[in-house]
């Protein structure tokens, strides 16, 4: 990475919508408070290292634009009323609710809030690379280099980036001063053109006898001066504590020897005959044995009495237990009798219900047969010509007559007249027959309708009656099922009671243990007095034999103990001294390495000097124009941080851009700032939104 070309932010901190910044070598950023000036270095650090400006990767989801999160956690626009109704329903049903659940139920899609950072930079070979990083509120992140997914380690290796602490030390002036001494040392060592050999440094500051131990400690602690110094200090403190304890033990034995030298052996005040002492000692020992036996019997009887009391308690418990068992068994037998009677009753009820069910089913079948049977309707009236008494029409051809014998007239005329009369008469008969047929048909239709209505009413009644019977049948079947289930439960309960009566056992009653009798003649013996007399007799016999431990023997033992403690004390002090030398050598090595680092960096610094504080345990303290920073002005302190950042940026394998905040507090920027790409931020009341001037 040679220099940054552009930065695109979307949903990041205060920038909800996408905004693109373009950069040059010198970039002046103007904006009033809370316009997003610090957002630029924050986005740069997160894009390349996934760290914020404090060096932490925790809580990066807090950088997502709050307006996006607020929209996501609110009901969709235009659905507020529906959402409130839905919330009331969920609340009434004691169910959880959230805008996200509402969107899922109603298939409303909304993009999960996330921030997106896109940085384009120029590489040392003149090509361009683009780094993209995103993170949503669920913690899902993406990292891409030139449009392809890549891991954080892969990004660092591909771009040849330095570590995050070094990058932030160059990006943010003043960040280096806030680091721990060990982290400062690592950064400064990484900037040196030549490696420092810790073994060579130890050889230059330590005695030959402690060099192996010092080098071993450094190797165990991964070359860390701080950890090695801490461990060696702890070992030295522990060994000094051991030496102090050994010295105290030696002084105690010396005091004991002094007391023994000041004492004299006790004088013999009484000398009895050895035979009398021996005889009396034999009697006393026999009495002691007898008294001890009596004491043993007494202890045994006490234990027996205690056991008998426990037996009494156990017997009382057993009797109570047995009474409860008899009561329980009696109650169980009663329950068994009740269960048996209940079973008989249930079986009888089952038989009765089954008989009733059979009668109902027969009635159901009879009614169903009536419903299904066909009803006979009266026959429909028909027109019968044979019953009309119609007159036949004469046929002249059949008669063979030409003249009428009655009227002497033309027979055709006479017949035509007759035919007309017959036709009229027949028509009248037919009309009367048709009228009667119509009346009969009407009466028949009314009868059929009445019959059908009656059948429909009776059928509906029978269906209702049939449904009533069917419902009764179902209830009887249900009752039979319930009774069968109840019968099964009674049988199970009956069996359980039978099993329980057989499993309940009575508790046995124990007899008392008889007490023991003490040995004869042990009634008035006092063991304590007898033992005291025995010790007196033994002392007198020892005085007669000259066998007792003298003060001289005690002194001899004490002298041997004293010599051993002196050796232990000497060894402990020697080890403590050696550990102290190792500790001091490590401190001297850390100071020497720090001074070599400082000397190697002096040529690239102008107004800043770095001083390693006392003992090499504190941080590398920068001075500006010979003054510690606490005595400098705000402008001088910021210039010191800028100069250190310029040094770090220039010595890094990949240049680091520098961001200078509150630049209006600096009277004049260091001239070396132009050797790197830099950003200077000014607080401007005239700019209500961020603006960048590129130079």
MITORVEX-772614 format. One record per residue (C-alpha): residue in one letter; x, y, z. Coordinates in steps of 0.1 Angstrom, whole numbers, padded with zeros to 4 digits, always signed. Layout:
REM MITORVEX-772614
aXYZ/...
//
This chain:
REM MITORVEX-772614
x+0000+0000+0000/x+0016+0033-0012/x-0013+0057-0006/x-0050+0058-0002/x-0070+0069-0033/x-0107+0068-0021/x-0129+0058+0007/x-0166+0048+0004/x-0188+0045+0034/x-0224+0032+0036/x-0244+0027+0069/x-0212+0035+0088/x-0215+0057+0120/x-0233+0089+0110/x-0233+0082+0073/x-0265+0063+0065/x-0264+0067+0027/x-0233+0060+0006/x-0207+0087+0006/x-0174+0087-0013/x-0142+0106-0003/x-0113+0110-0026/x-0078+0117-0013/x-0045+0132-0023/x-0011+0133-0006/x-0022+0162+0016/x-0058+0162+0028/x-0075+0189+0050/x-0107+0178+0066/x-0132+0205+0078/x-0163+0201+0098/x-0180+0211+0130/x-0183+0188+0160/x-0200+0154+0152/x-0198+0158+0115/x-0178+0126+0110/x-0142+0138+0109/x-0129+0109+0131/x-0150+0085+0111/x-0124+0085+0083/x-0094+0071+0104/x-0118+0047+0122/x-0130+0033+0088/x-0094+0030+0076/x-0084+0010+0107/x-0115-0013+0106/x-0111-0019+0068/x-0075-0031+0070/x-0073-0046+0105/x-0109-0050+0119/x-0098-0028+0149/x-0111+0006+0160/x-0088+0035+0170/x-0084+0020+0205/x-0069-0012+0192/x-0100-0032+0201/x-0123-0053+0178/x-0151-0055+0203/x-0184-0038+0198/x-0177-0029+0161/x-0214-0035+0154/x-0220-0002+0173/x-0205+0016+0143/x-0236+0006+0122/x-0257+0037+0115/x-0283+0042+0143/x-0310+0054+0118/x-0308+0020+0100/x-0311+0001+0132/x-0341+0023+0143/x-0359+0016+0110/x-0352-0021+0113/x-0366-0022+0149/x-0397-0002+0139/x-0428-0015+0120/x-0426-0011+0082/x-0438+0022+0069/x-0476+0022+0061/x-0483-0008+0085/x-0483+0010+0118/x-0520+0004+0125/x-0518-0033+0114/x-0487-0036+0135/x-0504-0022+0166/x-0534-0046+0161/x-0509-0075+0157/x-0491-0065+0189/x-0523-0064+0209/x-0532-0099+0196/x-0498-0113+0206/x-0500-0096+0240/x-0534-0110+0247/x-0521-0145+0238/x-0490-0139+0260/x-0467-0143+0230/x-0435-0125+0222/x-0435-0099+0195/x-0411-0077+0175/x-0410-0058+0143/x-0388-0085+0128/x-0414-0112+0137/x-0441-0091+0122/x-0422-0087+0089/x-0415-0125+0088/x-0452-0134+0093/x-0463-0109+0067/x-0435-0117+0042/x-0422-0081+0043/x-0385-0081+0034/x-0361-0055+0049/x-0324-0055+0045/x-0305-0063+0078/x-0287-0031+0089/x-0249-0033+0082/x-0220-0010+0075/x-0199-0012+0043/x-0164+0002+0039/x-0146+0002+0006/x-0111+0016+0003/x-0091+0019-0029/x-0053+0024-0026/x-0023+0025-0048/x+0003-0003-0046/x+0041+0003-0047/x+0041-0011-0083/x+0015+0015-0094/x-0015-0009-0096/x-0047-0003-0077/x-0063-0026-0050/x-0098-0024-0034/x-0105-0036+0001/x-0142-0042+0011/x-0154-0050+0046/x-0190-0052+0059/x-0206-0061+0092/x-0243-0065+0101/x-0261-0064+0134/x-0261-0102+0136/x-0223-0102+0136/x-0220-0115+0100/x-0190-0100+0082/x-0174-0100+0048/x-0139-0092+0037/x-0129-0089+0001/x-0098-0079-0018/x-0104-0069-0054/x-0139-0085-0053/x-0127-0119-0040/x-0133-0132-0004/x-0102-0132+0017/x-0093-0139+0054/x-0078-0112+0077/x-0044-0130+0077/x-0046-0134+0039/x-0052-0097+0035/x-0022-0088+0057/x+0001-0112+0038/x-0012-0101+0004/x-0008-0064+0010/x+0024-0068+0031/x+0008-0049+0060/x+0024-0044+0094/x+0008-0054+0127/x-0022-0035+0140/x-0004-0018+0169/x+0023-0004+0146/x-0003+0007+0121/x-0023+0026+0147/x+0009+0041+0161/x+0016+0056+0127/x-0020+0065+0119/x-0029+0082+0152/x-0003+0105+0167/x-0001+0099+0205/x-0012+0062+0203/x+0024+0050+0207/x+0028+0068+0240/x-0002+0050+0255/x+0011+0015+0248/x+0027-0008+0274/x+0065-0009+0275/x+0067-0044+0261/x+0045-0034+0231/x+0065-0002+0225/x+0097-0023+0225/x+0082-0047+0199/x+0073-0018+0176/x+0106-0001+0179/x+0125-0034+0174/x+0104-0041+0142/x+0115-0007+0128/x+0152-0013+0132/x+0171-0022+0101/x+0193-0047+0120/x+0183-0073+0146/x+0195-0071+0182/x+0209-0103+0196/x+0196-0107+0232/x+0223-0133+0239/x+0250-0109+0228/x+0234-0082+0250/x+0234-0105+0280/x+0271-0114+0274/x+0279-0077+0275/x+0262-0069+0308/x+0263-0101+0329/x+0290-0122+0346/x+0299-0154+0329/x+0285-0177+0357/x+0250-0163+0354/x+0248-0160+0316/x+0234-0196+0310/x+0206-0191+0336/x+0197-0157+0321/x+0196-0169+0286/x+0175-0199+0297/x+0149-0176+0313/x+0147-0155+0282/x+0142-0185+0260/x+0114-0199+0284/x+0096-0165+0282/x+0099-0162+0244/x+0125-0134+0245/x+0104-0111+0267/x+0125-0090+0290/x+0095-0080+0310/x+0083-0116+0317/x+0118-0128+0324/x+0125-0099+0348/x+0092-0106+0366/x+0099-0143+0369/x+0135-0138+0381/x+0124-0113+0407/x+0098-0137+0421/x+0124-0165+0423/x+0149-0142+0441/x+0122-0131+0466/x+0112-0167+0473/x+0149-0177+0479/x+0155-0147+0502/x+0124-0158+0522/x+0139-0193+0525/x+0172-0178+0537/x+0155-0157+0563/x+0136-0188+0576/x+0169-0208+0577/x+0186-0180+0597/x+0157-0178+0622/x+0159-0216+0627/x+0197-0214+0633/x+0192-0186+0659/x+0166-0207+0677/x+0189-0237+0680/x+0218-0214+0693/x+0194-0200+0719/x+0186-0236+0730/x+0223-0244+0734/x+0228-0214+0756/x+0200-0225+0779/x+0214-0260+0781/x+0249-0246+0790/x+0233-0226+0818/x+0215-0256+0834/x+0230-0283+0857/x+0219-0320+0861/x+0194-0326+0890/x+0208-0340+0922/x+0197-0373+0937/x+0177-0366+0969/x+0168-0402+0978/x+0185-0436+0972/x+0165-0467+0980/x+0175-0503+0976/x+0172-0516+0941/x+0155-0548+0952/x+0128-0529+0972/x+0122-0506+0942/x+0119-0535+0918/x+0095-0554+0940/x+0073-0524+0945/x+0074-0517+0907/x+0062-0552+0900/x+0033-0548+0924/x+0024-0514+0909/x+0025-0527+0873/x+0002-0556+0883/x-0022-0532+0899/x-0021-0509+0869/x-0029-0538+0846/x-0058-0548+0868/x-0071-0512+0869/x-0068-0508+0832/x-0088-0541+0827/x-0114-0527+0851/x-0114-0494+0831/x-0118-0515+0798/x-0147-0534+0813/x-0163-0501+0824/x-0159-0486+0789/x-0173-0518+0774/x-0203-0516+0797/x-0208-0480+0788/x-0208-0490+0751/x-0232-0519+0759/x-0255-0495+0778/x-0254-0471+0749/x-0261-0499+0724/x-0290-0511+0746/x-0305-0476+0746/x-0301-0476+0708/x-0318-0511+0708/x-0347-0497+0729/x-0351-0469+0703/x-0349-0494+0675/x-0375-0517+0692/x-0398-0488+0698/x-0395-0478+0662/x-0400-0514+0651/x-0432-0518+0672/x-0446-0485+0658/x-0436-0497+0623/x-0453-0531+0629/x-0485-0514+0642/x-0485-0492+0611/x-0480-0523+0589/x-0510-0541+0605/x-0531-0509+0601/x-0520-0506+0565/x-0527-0542+0557/x-0561-0540+0573/x-0568-0509+0553/x-0555-0526+0521/x-0578-0556+0527/x-0607-0532+0531/x-0597-0516+0499/x-0594-0550+0482/x-0630-0558+0493/x-0643-0525+0481/x-0625-0529+0448/x-0639-0564+0444/x-0674-0552+0452/x-0669-0522+0428/x-0657-0546+0401/x-0689-0568+0405/x-0710-0537+0404/x-0693-0525+0372/x-0696-0559+0355/x-0734-0558+0363/x-0737-0523+0349/x-0718-0534+0318/x-0743-0563+0313/x-0773-0539+0318/x-0759-0514+0294/x-0752-0541+0268/x-0788-0553+0271/x-0801-0517+0267/x-0777-0512+0238/x-0791-0543+0220/x-0827-0531+0224/x-0817-0497+0211/x-0799-0511+0181/x-0830-0533+0172/x-0853-0502+0174/x-0828-0483+0153/x-0828-0510+0127/x-0867-0512+0127/x-0871-0475+0122/x-0844-0475+0095/x-0864-0503+0077/x-0896-0482+0079/x-0877-0452+0064/x-0863-0473+0036/x-0897-0490+0027/x-0916-0478-0003/x-0951-0462+0002/x-0979-0473-0021/x-0998-0443-0037/x-1034-0447-0052/x-1034-0453-0091/x-1038-0422-0113/x-1072-0419-0130/x-1073-0429-0167/x-1098-0420-0195/x-1116-0453-0206/x-1135-0450-0239/x-1154-0482-0233/x-1172-0466-0203/x-1184-0435-0223/x-1214-0451-0242/x-1205-0434-0275/x-1229-0439-0304/x-1214-0454-0336/x-1214-0433-0367/x-1233-0450-0396/x-1215-0459-0428/x-1236-0457-0460/x-1213-0479-0479/x-1220-0506-0454/x-1258-0501-0455/x-1261-0501-0493/x-1291-0479-0491/x-1297-0449-0515/x-1331-0436-0503/x-1342-0430-0467/x-1372-0453-0458/x-1383-0429-0431/x-1384-0395-0449/x-1383-0407-0485/x-1355-0383-0490/x-1319-0387-0499/x-1303-0412-0476/x-1270-0393-0476/x-1286-0362-0464/x-1305-0381-0437/x-1273-0399-0426/x-1252-0367-0426/x-1278-0352-0403/x-1277-0382-0380/x-1239-0382-0381/x-1239-0346-0370/x-1262-0353-0342/x-1243-0383-0331/x-1210-0364-0333/x-1225-0336-0311/x-1237-0362-0286/x-1204-0380-0286/x-1185-0347-0282/x-1206-0338-0252/x-1200-0372-0237/x-1162-0368-0243/x-1162-0334-0228/x-1180-0346-0197/x-1156-0375-0195/x-1126-0352-0198/x-1140-0329-0171/x-1146-0358-0148/x-1110-0371-0156/x-1095-0336-0148/x-1115-0335-0115/x-1105-0370-0106/x-1068-0363-0115/x-1069-0331-0093/x-1084-0351-0064/x-1058-0378-0069/x-1030-0353-0070/x-1042-0337-0038/x-1044-0371-0021/x-1009-0380-0033/x-0995-0347-0021/x-1012-0352+0013/x-0998-0387+0014/x-0963-0375+0005/x-0964-0347+0030/x-0975-0371+0057/x-0947-0395+0047/x-0922-0367+0047/x-0933-0356+0082/x-0933-0392+0095/x-0899-0398+0078/x-0884-0367+0094/x-0898-0377+0128/x-0885-0412+0124/x-0851-0397+0114/x-0851-0376+0145/x-0861-0405+0166/x-0835-0426+0148/x-0808-0399+0156/x-0819-0399+0192/x-0816-0436+0194/x-0782-0435+0175/x-0770-0409+0201/x-0782-0431+0229/x-0764-0460+0213/x-0731-0440+0211/x-0735-0429+0247/x-0741-0465+0258/x-0710-0476+0238/x-0690-0448+0255/x-0704-0458+0288/x-0695-0495+0282/x-0659-0483+0272/x-0657-0462+0303/x-0669-0490+0325/x-0645-0514+0308/x-0616-0490+0315/x-0628-0485+0351/x-0630-0523+0355/x-0594-0525+0342/x-0583-0498+0366/x-0600-0516+0395/x-0583-0549+0385/x-0549-0531+0384/x-0556-0515+0417/x-0567-0548+0431/x-0535-0564+0419/x-0513-0536+0433/x-0530-0540+0467/x-0524-0577+0466/x-0488-0572+0457/x-0484-0545+0484/x-0497-0567+0511/x-0472-0593+0503/x-0442-0569+0500/x-0447-0552+0534/x-0424-0568+0560/x-0424-0565+0597/x-0393-0552+0615/x-0376-0576+0639/x-0373-0568+0676/x-0337-0571+0691/x-0328-0583+0726/x-0305-0564+0751/x-0268-0571+0753/x-0257-0583+0788/x-0231-0562+0806/x-0197-0575+0816/x-0183-0578+0852/x-0151-0561+0862/x-0122-0583+0875/x-0120-0590+0912/x-0099-0567+0933/x-0101-0537+0909/x-0126-0517+0928/x-0105-0490+0946/x-0075-0488+0922/x-0065-0454+0908/x-0048-0458+0875/x-0034-0422+0874/x-0018-0424+0908/x-0004-0459+0901/x+0012-0447+0868/x+0027-0417+0886/x+0042-0440+0912/x+0055-0463+0884/x+0073-0434+0867/x+0089-0424+0901/x+0101-0459+0907/x+0115-0462+0871/x+0134-0429+0876/x+0149-0441+0909/x+0159-0474+0893/x+0175-0454+0864/x+0194-0433+0888/x+0206-0464+0905/x+0218-0478+0871/x+0231-0444+0859/x+0209-0446+0828/x+0194-0412+0820/x+0200-0387+0793/x+0224-0360+0804/x+0225-0323+0794/x+0257-0330+0775/x+0239-0355+0752/x+0212-0329+0746/x+0238-0303+0738/x+0255-0328+0714/x+0222-0333+0695/x+0217-0295+0694/x+0252-0289+0680/x+0246-0314+0652/x+0213-0297+0644/x+0230-0263+0644/x+0257-0274+0620/x+0230-0287+0596/x+0211-0254+0598/x+0242-0234+0591/x+0248-0253+0559/x+0211-0248+0549/x+0213-0211+0556/x+0245-0207+0536/x+0231-0226+0506/x+0198-0206+0507/x+0217-0173+0509/x+0239-0184+0480/x+0209-0193+0459/x+0192-0161+0467/x+0223-0141+0458/x+0226-0160+0425/x+0189-0153+0416/x+0194-0117+0425/x+0223-0115+0401/x+0202-0130+0374/x+0174-0105+0380/x+0198-0076+0379/x+0215-0089+0347/x+0181-0092+0330/x+0172-0056+0341/x+0206-0044+0328/x+0200-0063+0295/x+0166-0047+0290/x+0181-0013+0296/x+0210-0019+0272/x+0186-0031+0245/x+0164-0001+0250/x+0193+0023+0248/x+0205+0006+0216/x+0170+0010+0201/x+0170+0047+0211/x+0205+0053+0196/x+0195+0036+0163/x+0164+0059+0160/x+0180+0092+0170/x+0191+0100+0134/x+0155+0100+0121/x+0142+0123+0148/x+0145+0161+0149/x+0129+0177+0180/x+0120+0145+0197/x+0142+0124+0219/x+0133+0091+0235/x+0144+0083+0271/x+0142+0049+0287/x+0130+0054+0323/x+0147+0039+0354/x+0152+0001+0356/x+0138-0003+0321/x+0105-0012+0336/x+0085+0018+0325/x+0076+0030+0290/x+0099+0047+0265/x+0093+0083+0274/x+0095+0109+0246/x+0109+0144+0252/x+0102+0174+0229/x+0130+0198+0226/x+0145+0185+0259/x+0113+0188+0279/x+0091+0160+0292/x+0056+0161+0276/x+0039+0170+0309/x+0058+0203+0308/x+0051+0210+0271/x+0022+0229+0256/x-0007+0211+0239/x+0007+0221+0205/x+0042+0208+0214/x+0028+0175+0227/x+0008+0171+0195/x+0040+0178+0174/x+0059+0152+0194/x+0032+0126+0186/x+0032+0136+0149/x+0070+0133+0147/x+0069+0098+0162/x+0041+0088+0138/x+0061+0102+0109/x+0091+0081+0121/x+0070+0050+0124/x+0054+0055+0090/x+0087+0061+0072/x+0105+0032+0088/x+0076+0007+0081/x+0079-0015+0050/x+0045-0002+0039/x+0039+0036+0044/x+0012+0045+0069/x-0011+0075+0064/x-0012+0099+0094/x-0044+0115+0107/x-0039+0147+0128/x-0070+0156+0148/x-0077+0191+0162/x-0051+0206+0139/x-0062+0241+0148/x-0044+0236+0181/x-0010+0233+0163/x+0008+0265+0154/x+0028+0250+0126/x+0028+0214+0113/x+0062+0196+0112/x+0078+0199+0078/x+0085+0161+0076/x+0047+0155+0074/x+0049+0161+0037/x+0070+0129+0033/x+0039+0108+0040/x+0002+0109+0031/x-0015+0128+0058/x-0049+0140+0069/x-0054+0171+0091/x-0088+0177+0107/x-0100+0212+0116/x-0130+0221+0137/x-0149+0246+0116/x-0182+0262+0126/x-0188+0272+0089/x-0190+0235+0079/x-0222+0218+0091/x-0212+0187+0072/x-0177+0172+0065/x-0157+0186+0036/x-0122+0175+0023/x-0097+0197+0005/x-0072+0177-0014/x-0037+0190-0021/
//
